């Protein structure tokens, strides 16, 4: 019997720190979360890697073929402590 599945307890264990300061965490459900010094936070699910940083819509100010021209930009978290807090909050919010 896995208590973490029954009571939805997720453990996060630091398994690797690279030379450039990248932190790799393993969750108790087998997935990996990687925190990069550049500010990106990614999660490895099965055969795909997803960015979990927040995004914001940025307008370029131009109109092309009657459509507003915009793009999405990732909000980077440069402070390591804030990245760690963001990862903990993301786990509490998204893993049930």
C-alpha positions, 0 to 999 in steps of 0.5 A: 500500500502506497500512503502517498497515493492514498493520502496524496502526499507528494515527496520531493527529493533533490537528486542532482545539482549540475556544475551550472547550478541546475537543480533536479528534483524527483517526485514520489510519483516518478516524475522529475522537476528541473530548475534552471539558473536561467529562470526556467522550471520544467517537469518531465512527464513520460516522454515529454518535458513541459515548461511550468513557468507562468506566461503573459501575453505581449502585444507587438502593436501591429495588426496583420490581416485584421488580427491583433499580433501578439505572442506569449512570453515566459515569466522567468524566476531568477531567484533560486529561493523563489523558484523553489517556492514556486515549485512547491506551490505548483505541486500543491496546486496541480498534483492531487 
